Amino acid sequence: MRLQTPRIVKTRNIILNAELDTLLDITSSNVYQGIDGNDTSEMQRKSQIVKDITKLINARQLSHEDAAKLLQIDLSHLVRIKRGQFREIEEEVLLQMASKLSA
């Protein structure tokens, strides 16, 4: 079974994700602002922390496996976080991860 990429249609400053039946307003530099139900400033901060985590992993030349061991998390969790699937993870937890990597 092959996964299909959602069809996205862009018109001016609005994106329609036809697969999800969602309209996103892209006039803001905060990509989370157009999505209902999110604390946009928190999501933007969490996104920046994940970028920092990725930079720290790369700077230390750690494999995903070694980084997961250092962070004491499952490899699959690290991969999901790096893919942007961190909505349910508290900001404090991400900050602790970044701290472990910078030590």
N, C-alpha and C positions, 0 to 999 in steps of 0.2 A: 504494500500500500504506500503510495507516494503522497507526502504532504504538499498541499498547495499553498503558495504564498498569497496572502490576502490581496485582493485587487484594490488599489488605492487610486482615487481620482482627485486631482488637485484643481481647484477653481479659485482664482484670486488668492485670498488668504484663508480659505476654508479647505480642509481635506476631508473627504468622505471615504471612510474605510468601509467598503461595501460588504466585506466579510463580517464585520462586527456591527454594521448599521450604526456607526458612530461618526458624528461630526466633530472635527477638531479645529479650533481657531488657532492659526499659526502666526498671528500678528505679534505675539509676545516672544521674547527670547527664552522664557521659561516653558519648556515643552510640556510640563505637567499642568500649566494653567488652564488649558482648554479641556481638561478631562474632569468630569464631575466626580465628586465623592472623595477627592484627595486633598490633603493638606499640602498645597503646592510648594510652600517654602520648605516644609520638611522633606518632601520628595527631592527637591532640588539639592538640599544639603546632603541627603543620603547619596544622591547620585555623585556629588563631588567627592564624598568619602570613598565611594567604590572606585572612582578614578584614581584616587590617591593610593588605595590598596593595590590596585593593578600596577601602578608605577613602582611602588615599593617591592612588589613581587618581581617585577622585571629588573629593577636596579640590583636586587640581590641575586639575580639569575636563578631563581628557584623554579623548580618544576611545579606543576599543579599539585602533584602528590606531596612534595616536600612542604609546600606552602600550607596545604591542608593539615599535615601533621603538626607543623609549627603553631597553627591557629587552633589546633585540637578540634577540628570539625571534619565532617565527612567530605570526601572529595566531590561528591555530587552537589553538596551545598555550595561549595566554593565555585564550582562551574556555573551554577544557577545565578549566584550573586554577580559573577563577572558578566553574565549575559543580560543583566539588568532585572533579574527577578528577585528583588529585595524589598518589595512593598511591605511584606509582613514582618520584616526584621527591624527591630528597634534601632534607632539612631545610635544609642549608647553602645549596643553590641558591635555595630560597625566601627565605632570609634575605638573600642577595645581591640578589635582586630587590627586596625591601623597601628595602634600603639605597640602591639606585639611584633609587628613587622618592622617597626622603626627602632626597636630596642637592639 
